[in-house]
Amino acid sequence: MWWARVKSFMSPQAAADYEGVDPTAVPYTKVTGPGVVVPLEGPSDLVTAVQIPTDAGVYMVYLETTETGLWVTRLEPPQQGQP
């Protein structure tokens, strides 16, 4: 059930890349504040990065706009030692 909800937001490639992730290995339990869009170099209408604060630190979520919608393409966990 967990994976079905998450997968629906991911690009096909990201879904294949993250399919084997064990949810018990993901250290956060809740989002602790609003996401913040981070400026990136490149075509901003194609790729967006959003910092998502959680109780385990700040995750970076990369999104891509395609003709079929907005999809998560990559997730980066908090840097080690990051609050």
All heavy atoms as an XYZ file, in Angstrom:
633
protein
N       0.819     -1.184      0.000
C       0.000      0.000      0.000
C       0.870      1.259      0.000
O       0.631      2.182     -0.744
C      -0.936     -0.019      1.194
C      -1.803      1.192      1.208
S      -3.460      0.929      1.790
C      -3.326      1.306      3.479
N       1.898      1.323      0.844
C       2.817      2.462      0.916
C       3.402      2.748     -0.457
O       3.377      3.878     -0.926
C       3.915      2.137      1.928
C       5.018      3.125      2.006
C       5.057      4.209      2.815
C       6.244      3.125      1.279
N       6.236      4.890      2.629
C       6.977      4.239      1.690
C       6.797      2.290      0.315
C       8.231      4.552      1.179
C       8.045      2.595     -0.206
C       8.744      3.710      0.235
N       3.946      1.726     -1.091
C       4.619      1.915     -2.374
C       3.642      2.377     -3.455
O       3.976      3.233     -4.271
C       5.330      0.638     -2.806
C       5.968      0.800     -4.144
C       5.674      0.108     -5.273
C       6.968      1.744     -4.521
N       6.432      0.555     -6.329
C       7.242      1.562     -5.888
C       7.662      2.749     -3.838
C       8.171      2.329     -6.591
C       8.590      3.504     -4.546
C       8.840      3.297     -5.885
N       2.441      1.864     -3.492
C       1.463      2.254     -4.512
C       1.174      3.753     -4.437
O       1.064      4.416     -5.474
C       0.179      1.456     -4.351
N       1.074      4.298     -3.238
C       0.816      5.744     -3.087
C       2.013      6.561     -3.544
O       1.862      7.564     -4.234
C       0.466      6.079     -1.648
C      -0.900      5.573     -1.245
C      -1.315      6.124      0.095
N      -0.249      5.990      1.076
C      -0.365      5.398      2.251
N      -1.512      4.895      2.601
N       0.639      5.311      3.067
N       3.221      6.161     -3.164
C       4.429      6.898     -3.524
C       4.695      6.802     -5.031
O       5.002      7.795     -5.685
C       5.643      6.375     -2.717
C       6.938      6.967     -3.214
C       5.451      6.658     -1.238
N       4.571      5.620     -5.574
C       4.868      5.368     -6.985
C       4.021      6.231     -7.918
O       4.484      6.641     -8.976
C       4.637      3.879     -7.287
C       4.982      3.486     -8.688
C       4.751      1.990     -8.879
C       5.032      1.577    -10.300
N       4.844      0.147    -10.487
N       2.818      6.542     -7.534
C       1.928      7.317     -8.407
C       2.426      8.738     -8.661
O       1.969      9.395     -9.584
C       0.515      7.350     -7.821
O       0.477      8.117     -6.637
N       3.385      9.216     -7.873
C       3.943     10.560     -8.050
C       5.275     10.550     -8.803
O       5.831     11.602     -9.087
C       4.166     11.231     -6.688
C       2.894     11.493     -5.956
C       2.512     10.681     -4.906
C       2.071     12.544     -6.316
C       1.329     10.917     -4.219
C       0.881     12.786     -5.635
C       0.511     11.964     -4.587
N       5.810      9.377     -9.093
C       7.149      9.260     -9.661
C       7.132      9.043    -11.167
O       6.220      8.425    -11.708
C       7.887      8.103     -9.000
C       8.112      8.319     -7.542
S       9.194      7.055     -6.889
C       9.903      7.970     -5.538
N       8.206      9.535    -11.796
C       8.401      9.235    -13.211
C       8.621      7.728    -13.343
O       8.991      7.065    -12.361
C       9.620      9.990    -13.747
O      10.818      9.447    -13.195
N       8.417      7.174    -14.521
C       8.644      5.732    -14.679
C      10.060      5.312    -14.271
O      10.245      4.282    -13.615
C       8.386      5.488    -16.168
C       7.418      6.568    -16.547
C       7.837      7.765    -15.730
N      11.071      6.112    -14.637
C      12.447      5.764    -14.282
C      12.657      5.828    -12.778
O      13.268      4.940    -12.185
C      13.448      6.688    -14.991
C      14.898      6.335    -14.695
C      15.263      4.930    -15.142
O      15.087      4.589    -16.311
N      15.761      4.105    -14.239
N      12.151      6.865    -12.118
C      12.300      6.977    -10.661
C      11.566      5.833     -9.968
O      12.080      5.265     -8.992
C      11.773      8.323    -10.172
N      10.397      5.465    -10.465
C       9.651      4.355     -9.862
C      10.469      3.070     -9.934
O      10.533      2.314     -8.968
C       8.310      4.178    -10.561
N      11.125      2.847    -11.068
C      11.972      1.653    -11.202
C      13.185      1.740    -10.274
O      13.572      0.757     -9.639
C      12.421      1.494    -12.649
N      13.779      2.933    -10.159
C      14.966      3.118     -9.315
C      14.669      2.921     -7.829
O      15.499      2.385     -7.105
C      15.550      4.519     -9.511
C      16.162      4.725    -10.884
O      16.420      3.725    -11.592
O      16.379      5.899    -11.252
N      13.502      3.367     -7.376
C      13.190      3.353     -5.947
C      12.287      2.195     -5.509
O      11.980      2.063     -4.337
C      12.535      4.678     -5.535
C      13.482      5.846     -5.629
C      13.426      6.738     -6.683
C      14.449      6.053     -4.656
C      14.293      7.813     -6.778
C      15.331      7.120     -4.736
C      15.249      8.000     -5.800
O      16.118      9.047     -5.888
N      11.877      1.363     -6.431
C      10.920      0.307     -6.113
C      11.373     -0.616     -4.986
O      10.567     -1.063     -4.179
C      10.618     -0.525     -7.360
C       9.521     -1.528     -7.140
C       9.062     -2.162     -8.443
O       9.789     -2.079     -9.448
O       7.965     -2.718     -8.446
N      12.645     -0.884     -4.873
C      13.136     -1.806     -3.854
C      13.431     -1.186     -2.507
O      13.906     -1.864     -1.596
N      13.136      0.102     -2.335
C      13.427      0.769     -1.068
C      12.529      0.209      0.034
O      11.308      0.142     -0.112
C      13.239      2.296     -1.184
C      13.335      2.970      0.178
C      14.253      2.887     -2.141
N      13.155     -0.183      1.109
C      12.435     -0.686      2.279
C      11.943      0.522      3.079
O      12.752      1.333      3.539
C      13.377     -1.533      3.126
C      12.745     -2.052      4.398
O      11.559     -1.753      4.671
O      13.457     -2.766      5.127
N      10.639      0.705      3.260
C      10.136      1.886      3.974
C      10.664      1.991      5.403
O      10.749      3.081      5.944
C       8.624      1.732      3.936
C       8.355      0.340      3.545
C       9.561     -0.167      2.825
N      11.053      0.882      5.999
C      11.603      0.959      7.360
C      13.002      1.552      7.360
O      13.508      1.948      8.412
C      11.626     -0.425      8.038
O      12.498     -1.288      7.306
C      10.230     -1.023      8.108
N      13.643      1.657      6.180
C      14.971      2.266      6.072
C      14.895      3.775      5.853
O      15.916      4.456      5.847
C      15.755      1.612      4.940
N      13.700      4.302      5.668
C      13.510      5.747      5.490
C      13.311      6.340      6.880
O      12.325      6.030      7.549
C      12.294      6.031      4.576
C      12.083      7.529      4.425
C      12.486      5.366      3.215
N      14.257      7.197      7.334
C      14.258      7.586      8.741
C      13.219      8.609      9.190
O      12.988      8.751     10.371
C      15.657      8.168      8.938
C      16.051      8.665      7.604
C      15.403      7.719      6.612
N      12.589      9.315      8.279
C      11.657     10.332      8.753
C      10.277      9.735      8.999
O       9.900      8.729      8.423
C      11.583     11.529      7.803
C      10.673     11.351      6.620
C       9.346     11.735      6.705
C      11.127     10.811      5.429
C       8.493     11.581      5.631
C      10.283     10.655      4.349
C       8.975     11.039      4.457
O       8.135     10.889      3.391
N       9.526     10.390      9.880
C       8.166      9.936     10.150
C       7.125     10.992      9.804
O       5.954     10.671      9.680
C       7.984      9.551     11.641
O       8.266     10.682     12.453
C       8.904      8.401     12.003
N       7.569     12.259      9.652
C       6.605     13.289      9.267
C       7.307     14.502      8.665
O       8.468     14.775      8.953
C       5.757     13.722     10.463
C       6.534     14.416     11.558
C       5.625     14.785     12.716
C       6.454     15.378     13.843
N       5.640     15.757     14.966
N       6.568     15.207      7.822
C       7.013     16.477      7.266
C       6.772     17.528      8.342
O       5.720     17.548      8.983
C       6.236     16.797      5.971
C       6.545     18.194      5.468
C       6.536     15.748      4.903
N       7.753     18.406      8.557
C       7.665     19.358      9.672
C       7.432     20.800      9.246
O       7.368     21.680     10.095
C       8.941     19.288     10.528
O      10.068     19.592      9.702
C       9.101     17.910     11.150
N       7.319     21.045      7.958
C       7.080     22.412      7.504
C       6.831     22.427      6.012
O       6.843     21.386      5.353
N       6.627     23.623      5.457
C       6.350     23.725      4.024
C       7.603     23.482      3.195
O       8.722     23.728      3.639
C       5.853     25.161      3.866
C       6.497     25.905      4.992
C       6.592     24.920      6.127
N       7.388     23.004      1.971
C       8.495     22.853      1.033
C       8.966     24.211      0.549
O       8.199     25.166      0.506
N      10.247     24.276      0.184
C      10.838     25.508     -0.336
C      11.450     25.198     -1.698
O      12.311     24.321     -1.805
C      11.927     26.054      0.623
C      12.602     27.277      0.037
C      11.338     26.353      1.993
N      11.005     25.914     -2.733
C      11.545     25.728     -4.073
C      12.956     26.302     -4.104
O      13.198     27.407     -3.622
C      10.653     26.402     -5.135
C      11.277     26.318     -6.516
C       9.275     25.769     -5.137
N      13.891     25.521     -4.647
C      15.296     25.912     -4.727
C      15.620     26.234     -6.183
O      15.358     25.404     -7.068
C      16.196     24.754     -4.238
C      17.660     25.119     -4.366
C      15.842     24.383     -2.816
N      16.201     27.412     -6.444
C      16.549     27.742     -7.825
C      17.610     26.780     -8.374
O      18.545     26.412     -7.681
C      17.128     29.155     -7.729
C      16.770     29.659     -6.377
C      16.524     28.466     -5.513
N      17.428     26.366     -9.612
C      18.389     25.505    -10.303
C      18.805     26.170    -11.600
O      18.044     26.931    -12.190
C      17.752     24.148    -10.638
C      17.335     23.264     -9.490
C      16.611     22.032    -10.026
C      18.543     22.833     -8.683
N      20.004     25.852    -12.057
C      20.413     26.328    -13.369
C      19.817     25.405    -14.418
O      19.724     24.203    -14.213
C      21.933     26.342    -13.460
C      22.558     27.388    -12.549
C      24.032     27.551    -12.781
O      24.517     27.239    -13.881
O      24.699     27.999    -11.847
N      19.383     25.961    -15.512
C      18.784     25.155    -16.572
C      17.359     25.586    -16.811
O      16.857     26.516    -16.188
N      16.686     24.904    -17.710
C      15.301     25.279    -18.030
C      14.371     25.031    -16.838
O      14.083     23.895    -16.499
C      14.936     24.394    -19.215
C      16.047     23.415    -19.378
C      17.174     23.804    -18.500
N      13.950     26.102    -16.189
C      13.157     25.979    -14.965
C      11.788     25.367    -15.201
O      11.149     24.885    -14.271
C      13.006     27.337    -14.288
O      12.338     28.230    -15.146
N      11.299     25.389    -16.434
C       9.990     24.779    -16.685
C      10.088     23.258    -16.781
O       9.081     22.568    -16.774
C       9.358     25.348    -17.949
C      10.185     25.092    -19.194
O      11.425     25.001    -19.088
O       9.592     24.994    -20.282
N      11.313     22.726    -16.824
C      11.474     21.284    -16.928
C      11.845     20.624    -15.608
O      11.417     19.527    -15.327
C      12.537     20.949    -17.978
C      12.222     21.392    -19.399
C      13.376     21.038    -20.318
C      10.938     20.757    -19.892
N      12.697     21.284    -14.809
C      13.165     20.678    -13.571
C      13.025     21.669    -12.429
O      13.381     22.836    -12.551
C      14.637     20.237    -13.697
C      15.137     19.647    -12.394
C      14.824     19.241    -14.821
N      12.513     21.183    -11.311
C      12.357     21.983    -10.105
C      12.890     21.170     -8.932
O      12.715     19.953     -8.895
C      10.868     22.308     -9.856
O      10.362     23.015    -10.988
C      10.674     23.147     -8.614
N      13.521     21.846     -7.987
C      13.968     21.181     -6.765
C      13.227     21.812     -5.595
O      13.030     23.028     -5.549
C      15.468     21.331     -6.573
N      12.807     20.968     -4.661
C      12.081     21.439     -3.491
C      12.711     20.826     -2.242
O      12.912     19.618     -2.183
C      10.579     21.048     -3.563
C       9.824     21.569     -2.344
C       9.953     21.555     -4.848
N      13.040     21.680     -1.276
C      13.536     21.193      0.005
C      12.330     20.906      0.888
O      11.463     21.767      1.070
C      14.419     22.233      0.677
C      15.721     22.466     -0.039
C      16.538     23.561      0.627
O      15.988     24.506      1.186
N      17.840     23.438      0.554
N      12.278     19.686      1.424
C      11.163     19.269      2.272
C      11.702     18.991      3.678
O      12.452     18.027      3.876
C      10.481     17.994      1.723
C      10.062     18.168      0.264
C       9.321     17.584      2.615
C       8.956     19.174      0.040
N      11.336     19.827      4.663
C      11.815     19.580      6.029
C      11.050     18.427      6.678
O       9.829     18.333      6.551
C      11.530     20.901      6.748
C      10.380     21.505      6.006
C      10.523     21.038      4.575
N      11.799     17.537      7.313
C      11.194     16.414      8.014
C      11.818     16.304      9.400
O      12.781     16.999      9.713
C      11.430     15.074      7.267
O      12.799     14.685      7.441
C      11.096     15.174      5.790
N      11.290     15.401     10.200
C      11.859     15.193     11.523
C      13.201     14.451     11.476
O      13.822     14.236     12.506
C      10.865     14.488     12.448
C      10.385     13.157     11.928
O      10.686     12.798     10.765
O       9.690     12.456     12.678
N      13.684     14.118     10.274
C      15.000     13.487     10.123
C      15.956     14.387      9.341
O      17.034     13.971      8.970
C      14.864     12.148      9.420
N      15.554     15.622      9.057
C      16.365     16.543      8.267
C      15.642     16.934      6.998
O      14.487     16.569      6.776
N      16.355     17.679      6.159
C      15.742     18.218      4.946
C      16.039     17.306      3.754
O      17.197     17.039      3.438
C      16.256     19.644      4.651
C      15.670     20.172      3.353
C      15.904     20.573      5.807
N      14.979     16.824      3.119
C      15.093     16.029      1.899
C      15.006     16.967      0.698
O      14.259     17.949      0.724
C      13.953     15.012      1.797
C      14.173     13.768      2.607
C      14.063     13.780      3.990
C      14.516     12.579      1.985
C      14.281     12.635      4.736
C      14.728     11.421      2.727
C      14.610     11.462      4.093
O      14.835     10.333      4.828
N      15.753     16.663     -0.353
C      15.655     17.396     -1.607
C      14.876     16.517     -2.579
O      15.209     15.339     -2.779
C      17.040     17.681     -2.173
C      17.009     18.549     -3.390
S      16.584     20.260     -3.040
C      18.137     20.863     -2.461
N      13.822     17.072     -3.130
C      12.973     16.348     -4.077
C      13.068     17.068     -5.418
O      12.837     18.273     -5.500
C      11.506     16.311     -3.588
C      10.619     15.607     -4.591
C      11.414     15.656     -2.218
N      13.426     16.319     -6.458
C      13.536     16.882     -7.797
C      12.308     16.474     -8.598
O      11.914     15.305     -8.599
C      14.808     16.369     -8.484
C      16.049     16.914     -7.832
C      16.654     16.234     -6.782
C      16.598     18.117     -8.242
C      17.782     16.732     -6.162
C      17.734     18.623     -7.623
C      18.320     17.927     -6.586
O      19.438     18.434     -5.976
N      11.725     17.448     -9.274
C      10.510     17.246    -10.055
C      10.774     17.646    -11.498
O      11.536     18.579    -11.755
C       9.380     18.116     -9.503
C       9.081     17.918     -8.026
C       8.506     19.174     -7.433
C       8.136     16.759     -7.856
N      10.126     16.956    -12.400
C      10.255     17.281    -13.817
C       8.867     17.462    -14.413
O       7.956     16.687    -14.129
C      10.984     16.162    -14.552
C      11.190     16.444    -16.014
C      11.978     15.348    -16.707
O      12.088     14.231    -16.167
O      12.481     15.613    -17.799
N       8.732     18.515    -15.228
C       7.488     18.753    -15.940
C       7.580     18.089    -17.308
O       8.541     18.310    -18.042
C       7.253     20.266    -16.120
O       7.239     20.888    -14.841
C       5.938     20.535    -16.822
N       6.599     17.266    -17.609
C       6.542     16.628    -18.930
C       5.164     16.880    -19.514
O       4.286     17.441    -18.839
C       6.783     15.099    -18.838
O       5.649     14.497    -18.213
C       8.052     14.771    -18.069
N       4.962     16.410    -20.717
C       3.640     16.598    -21.326
C       2.566     15.793    -20.621
O       1.375     16.054    -20.795
C       3.681     16.287    -22.816
C       4.288     14.955    -23.146
C       4.643     14.826    -24.609
O       5.188     15.774    -25.188
O       4.372     13.750    -25.153
N       2.964     14.813    -19.792
C       1.971     14.011    -19.070
C       1.792     14.450    -17.622
O       1.009     13.853    -16.895
C       2.344     12.516    -19.098
O       3.613     12.341    -18.458
C       2.378     11.989    -20.520
N       2.544     15.461    -17.184
C       2.361     15.959    -15.820
C       3.662     16.290    -15.120
O       4.723     16.370    -15.735
N       3.569     16.456    -13.814
C       4.706     16.781    -12.951
C       5.078     15.517    -12.194
O       4.231     14.930    -11.511
C       4.299     17.895    -11.970
C       5.377     18.435    -11.056
C       6.451     19.152    -11.862
C       4.760     19.404    -10.053
N       6.347     15.093    -12.304
C       6.780     13.820    -11.736
C       8.015     13.982    -10.875
O       8.916     14.748    -11.199
C       7.099     12.827    -12.850
C       5.964     12.613    -13.776
C       5.826     13.121    -15.032
C       4.777     11.868    -13.514
N       4.629     12.730    -15.572
C       3.962     11.962    -14.658
C       4.325     11.129    -12.432
C       2.733     11.332    -14.749
C       3.095     10.501    -12.525
C       2.322     10.614    -13.669
N       8.074     13.244     -9.779
C       9.291     13.165     -8.963
C      10.290     12.324     -9.744
O       9.969     11.218    -10.188
C       9.010     12.517     -7.588
C      10.308     12.280     -6.830
C       8.043     13.369     -6.780
N      11.505     12.863     -9.913
C      12.536     12.125    -10.646
C      13.671     11.651     -9.743
O      14.375     10.716    -10.083
C      13.140     12.975    -11.775
O      13.694     14.168    -11.223
C      12.088     13.305    -12.819
N      13.852     12.333     -8.600
C      14.946     11.940     -7.708
C      14.674     12.477     -6.313
O      14.081     13.539     -6.146
C      16.266     12.515     -8.232
C      17.480     11.963     -7.544
C      18.760     12.365     -8.243
N      19.185     13.661     -7.749
C      19.688     14.635     -8.498
N      19.801     14.485     -9.789
N      20.064     15.771     -7.959
N      15.112     11.721     -5.320
C      15.016     12.122     -3.915
C      16.405     12.036     -3.304
O      17.109     11.048     -3.525
C      14.089     11.181     -3.148
C      12.669     11.066     -3.659
C      12.019      9.812     -3.128
C      11.878     12.285     -3.259
N      16.788     13.046     -2.549
C      18.064     12.998     -1.847
C      17.794     13.124     -0.354
O      17.166     14.100      0.090
C      18.973     14.139     -2.292
C      19.487     13.980     -3.697
C      20.385     15.124     -4.124
O      20.651     16.056     -3.330
O      20.836     15.084     -5.281
N      18.262     12.158      0.423
C      18.079     12.242      1.875
C      18.933     13.357      2.445
O      19.822     13.893      1.785
C      18.534     10.874      2.372
C      19.427     10.346      1.314
C      18.984     10.964      0.019
N      18.691     13.718      3.710
C      19.483     14.777      4.336
C      20.967     14.440      4.323
O      21.350     13.261      4.413
C      18.955     14.808      5.769
C      17.610     14.187      5.702
C      17.676     13.185      4.590
N      21.787     15.479      4.214
C      23.233     15.300      4.327
C      23.532     14.840      5.742
O      22.879     15.281      6.691
C      23.949     16.629      4.066
C      23.674     17.216      2.704
C      24.490     16.564      1.625
O      25.593     16.085      1.873
N      23.955     16.532      0.422
N      24.522     13.980      5.877
C      24.881     13.501      7.223
C      25.332     14.688      8.067
O      26.073     15.546      7.617
C      25.992     12.463      7.143
C      26.173     11.730      8.428
C      27.033     10.487      8.238
O      27.759     10.350      7.282
N      26.924      9.577      9.188
N      24.843     14.760      9.283
C      25.162     15.852     10.194
C      24.270     17.067     10.024
O      24.390     18.043     10.727
N      23.345     17.032      9.069
C      22.420     18.142      8.843
C      21.330     18.092      9.899
O      20.829     17.019     10.217
C      21.817     17.997      7.459
C      20.724     18.992      7.147
C      20.012     18.636      5.856
O      20.578     18.063      4.946
N      18.745     18.972      5.795
N      20.952     19.234     10.431
C      19.852     19.227     11.436
C      18.531     18.887     10.818
O      18.295     18.993      9.672
C      19.847     20.658     11.971
C      20.640     21.488     11.033
C      21.475     20.540     10.196
